[in-house]
Amino acid sequence: MPTQPVIDHRGDSAPAAVVDDYPLGEHPPVTWWQVQNIPYGLYVEIIVPVAISAIEATLDLISIALFGKSWSELAGPKVRVL
């Protein structure tokens, strides 16, 4: 009895005995952080403040180029008078 071709996970036609590249459901890592195993606390403690500082520095450069004052000088104090 001839075997019928089957479609494997890559969409290719293959003989009935399909050899899977990852036999036990294992898959290669998709992104670099899955390989590095970086804890989420690192994002909160280091990466987020660095991102905020980079944004503030960018705003300072733009505001100095346009208005001659830093962003904090343009924004002014955050004091409300009742």
Residue, then its C-alpha position, 0 to 999 in steps of 0.5 A: m500500500p503506497t503512503q500518502p504525502v503529508i504536509d509538514h509544519r513547514g508547508d512542504s510535501a513530505p513522505a509519511a514519516v516526517v522528521d520534526d526539527y524540534p521533536l519534543g515541542e522545543h523551539p529556538p529562542v525568538t528574541w535576545w532577552q529569552v536567551q539572556n534571562i534578564p529579570y524584570g526588576l532590572y527594567v524597573e531599576i536601570i532601563v526605565p530611568v535611563a530611558i527617562s534621562a534620554i528623553e529629558a536630554t532630548l527635550d533639553l537639546i530641542s528646547i535649547a536649540l529652539f528657545g535658548k532655555s532648557w526644558s525645565e526652565l520652560a516648564g517652570p515650577k510645579v507649584r500651584v497657588l490657591 
